[in-house]
Amino acid sequence: MQERKLRERIVAEYLLGGRSYRRLGEKHGVNFYQIRRWALKHQGQMKSPPKFKSFKLSLDLQRDAPLPTDVKELQAELRKTRLEKEVLLEVIKIAEEELGSTILKKSGTKQS
């Protein structure tokens, strides 16, 4: 029963887009080829029909669901990393002014 719900959730996540079979396999610890087979069965492209009937309902519910929290966490990390980069570049700029020499090399300059 629990395996069926996991299968439905994985296939729904694939059909909603944004992730490949391989990425979903890595995320859920399932062989990507198995996910591909589940998705094809659901779409009616394989000989045996899908065995789970409640899939359509769960797929419709997922479309209205908010973004997963991991996306929001990643966005927060990205903002934090960008801010850290700006701070570090400013520190380097101040150090260059105080020392009177360049610390960062300009991009595109030839190495000697």
Contacts in CASP RR format, 6 or more apart in sequence:
PFRMAT RR
TARGET T0000
AUTHOR 0000-0000-0000
METHOD contacts of the structure
MODEL  1
MQERKLRERIVAEYLLGGRSYRRLGEKHGVNFYQIRRWALKHQGQMKSPP
KFKSFKLSLDLQRDAPLPTDVKELQAELRKTRLEKEVLLEVIKIAEEELG
STILKKSGTKQS
4 51 0 8 1.000
4 52 0 8 1.000
6 28 0 8 1.000
6 30 0 8 1.000
7 38 0 8 1.000
7 52 0 8 1.000
8 52 0 8 1.000
8 54 0 8 1.000
8 55 0 8 1.000
8 58 0 8 1.000
8 59 0 8 1.000
9 58 0 8 1.000
9 62 0 8 1.000
10 24 0 8 1.000
10 25 0 8 1.000
10 28 0 8 1.000
10 30 0 8 1.000
10 35 0 8 1.000
10 38 0 8 1.000
11 35 0 8 1.000
11 38 0 8 1.000
11 39 0 8 1.000
11 42 0 8 1.000
11 55 0 8 1.000
12 55 0 8 1.000
12 58 0 8 1.000
12 59 0 8 1.000
12 62 0 8 1.000
13 19 0 8 1.000
13 24 0 8 1.000
13 62 0 8 1.000
14 21 0 8 1.000
14 24 0 8 1.000
14 35 0 8 1.000
14 39 0 8 1.000
15 39 0 8 1.000
15 42 0 8 1.000
15 59 0 8 1.000
16 59 0 8 1.000
16 62 0 8 1.000
16 63 0 8 1.000
19 27 0 8 1.000
20 32 0 8 1.000
21 32 0 8 1.000
21 33 0 8 1.000
21 35 0 8 1.000
21 36 0 8 1.000
21 39 0 8 1.000
22 32 0 8 1.000
24 30 0 8 1.000
24 32 0 8 1.000
24 35 0 8 1.000
25 31 0 8 1.000
25 32 0 8 1.000
25 35 0 8 1.000
26 32 0 8 1.000
37 46 0 8 1.000
38 50 0 8 1.000
40 46 0 8 1.000
41 48 0 8 1.000
41 49 0 8 1.000
41 50 0 8 1.000
42 50 0 8 1.000
42 55 0 8 1.000
44 50 0 8 1.000
92 103 0 8 1.000
92 104 0 8 1.000
95 103 0 8 1.000
96 102 0 8 1.000
96 103 0 8 1.000
96 104 0 8 1.000
END
